[in-house]
Amino acid sequence: MSDHHHTHDFDDDEELDDEAFDAGEYEVMLELERLESLEEDMVEMKVTTLEEVRLRIAELHRRLDNEK
């Protein structure tokens, strides 16, 4: 196998990668990453529900308002 042939194979692989790119799949991957990050943050902050998040936000707003 010559270097030229190997380079040609690489170019074919790049074309296949471009054709295989699916914008919908990319969006799903982005959403998955966001949700996994959110889950990690919630675990670190010891909140398990959206209601707990909202209560914590309200509590922090009150604390800030009381410090003024």
GROMACS elastic network, one bead per residue, 0.5 to 0.9 nm:
[ bonds ]
;  ai    aj funct       b0    kb
    1     4     6  0.82193   500
    1     5     6  0.63091   500
    1     6     6  0.69517   500
    2     5     6  0.52567   500
    2     6     6  0.64037   500
    2     7     6  0.87210   500
    3     6     6  0.50323   500
    3     7     6  0.61155   500
    3     8     6  0.85385   500
    4     7     6  0.50772   500
    4     8     6  0.61511   500
    4     9     6  0.86779   500
    5     9     6  0.62723   500
    5    10     6  0.87090   500
    6     9     6  0.50657   500
    6    10     6  0.63432   500
    6    11     6  0.87820   500
    7    10     6  0.50139   500
    7    11     6  0.63050   500
    7    12     6  0.87022   500
    8    11     6  0.50724   500
    8    12     6  0.62725   500
    8    13     6  0.86688   500
    9    12     6  0.50476   500
    9    13     6  0.62299   500
    9    14     6  0.87212   500
   10    13     6  0.50194   500
   10    14     6  0.63069   500
   10    15     6  0.87462   500
   11    14     6  0.50589   500
   11    15     6  0.63159   500
   11    16     6  0.87007   500
   12    15     6  0.50801   500
   12    16     6  0.62419   500
   12    17     6  0.86226   500
   13    16     6  0.50548   500
   13    17     6  0.61497   500
   13    18     6  0.86753   500
   14    18     6  0.62513   500
   14    19     6  0.86457   500
   15    18     6  0.50921   500
   15    19     6  0.61921   500
   15    20     6  0.84815   500
   16    19     6  0.50172   500
   16    20     6  0.59159   500
   16    21     6  0.85740   500
   17    21     6  0.62208   500
   18    21     6  0.52562   500
   18    22     6  0.87366   500
   19    22     6  0.79598   500
   21    24     6  0.89511   500
   21    25     6  0.79492   500
   21    26     6  0.78932   500
   22    25     6  0.52206   500
   22    26     6  0.62562   500
   22    27     6  0.87654   500
   23    27     6  0.62492   500
   23    28     6  0.86913   500
   24    27     6  0.51342   500
   24    28     6  0.63399   500
   24    29     6  0.87043   500
   25    28     6  0.50186   500
   25    29     6  0.62105   500
   25    30     6  0.86797   500
   26    30     6  0.62193   500
   26    31     6  0.86472   500
   27    30     6  0.50442   500
   27    31     6  0.61825   500
   27    32     6  0.85209   500
   28    31     6  0.51107   500
   28    32     6  0.60681   500
   28    33     6  0.86019   500
   29    32     6  0.50220   500
   29    33     6  0.61894   500
   29    34     6  0.86913   500
   30    33     6  0.51122   500
   30    34     6  0.62702   500
   30    35     6  0.86839   500
   31    34     6  0.50835   500
   31    35     6  0.61559   500
   31    36     6  0.85374   500
   32    35     6  0.51695   500
   32    36     6  0.60671   500
   32    37     6  0.85428   500
   33    36     6  0.51544   500
   33    37     6  0.61516   500
   33    38     6  0.85486   500
   34    37     6  0.51396   500
   34    38     6  0.61049   500
   34    39     6  0.86098   500
   35    39     6  0.60803   500
   35    40     6  0.86079   500
   36    39     6  0.50352   500
   36    40     6  0.62932   500
   36    41     6  0.87054   500
   37    40     6  0.50873   500
   37    41     6  0.62254   500
   37    42     6  0.86260   500
   38    41     6  0.50694   500
   38    42     6  0.61186   500
   38    43     6  0.86074   500
   39    42     6  0.51155   500
   39    43     6  0.62137   500
   39    44     6  0.86398   500
   39    48     6  0.87828   500
   40    43     6  0.51961   500
   40    44     6  0.62277   500
   40    45     6  0.86595   500
   41    44     6  0.50736   500
   41    45     6  0.61043   500
   41    46     6  0.84103   500
   41    47     6  0.87003   500
   42    45     6  0.50579   500
   42    46     6  0.58407   500
   42    47     6  0.51690   500
   42    48     6  0.64121   500
   42    49     6  0.85040   500
   42    53     6  0.82767   500
   43    47     6  0.63310   500
   43    48     6  0.72765   500
   44    47     6  0.79718   500
   45    48     6  0.88968   500
   47    50     6  0.80351   500
   47    51     6  0.88554   500
   47    52     6  0.57705   500
   47    53     6  0.63216   500
   47    56     6  0.86278   500
   48    51     6  0.84534   500
   48    52     6  0.67188   500
   48    53     6  0.79093   500
   49    52     6  0.52296   500
   49    53     6  0.65022   500
   49    54     6  0.88147   500
   50    54     6  0.62263   500
   50    55     6  0.86106   500
   51    54     6  0.51043   500
   51    55     6  0.61487   500
   51    56     6  0.85701   500
   52    55     6  0.50289   500
   52    56     6  0.60736   500
   52    57     6  0.85523   500
   53    56     6  0.51307   500
   53    57     6  0.62130   500
   53    58     6  0.87011   500
   54    57     6  0.50256   500
   54    58     6  0.61920   500
   54    59     6  0.85519   500
   55    58     6  0.50998   500
   55    59     6  0.60823   500
   55    60     6  0.86097   500
   56    59     6  0.50014   500
   56    60     6  0.61605   500
   56    61     6  0.86010   500
   57    60     6  0.51873   500
   57    61     6  0.62020   500
   57    62     6  0.86649   500
   58    61     6  0.50748   500
   58    62     6  0.62255   500
   58    63     6  0.86750   500
   59    62     6  0.51187   500
   59    63     6  0.62427   500
   59    64     6  0.87006   500
   60    64     6  0.61862   500
   60    65     6  0.85513   500
   61    64     6  0.51510   500
   61    65     6  0.61008   500
   61    66     6  0.85920   500
   62    65     6  0.50274   500
   62    66     6  0.60819   500
   62    67     6  0.86605   500
   63    66     6  0.51546   500
   63    67     6  0.63756   500
   64    67     6  0.52193   500
   64    68     6  0.68188   500
   65    68     6  0.55340   500
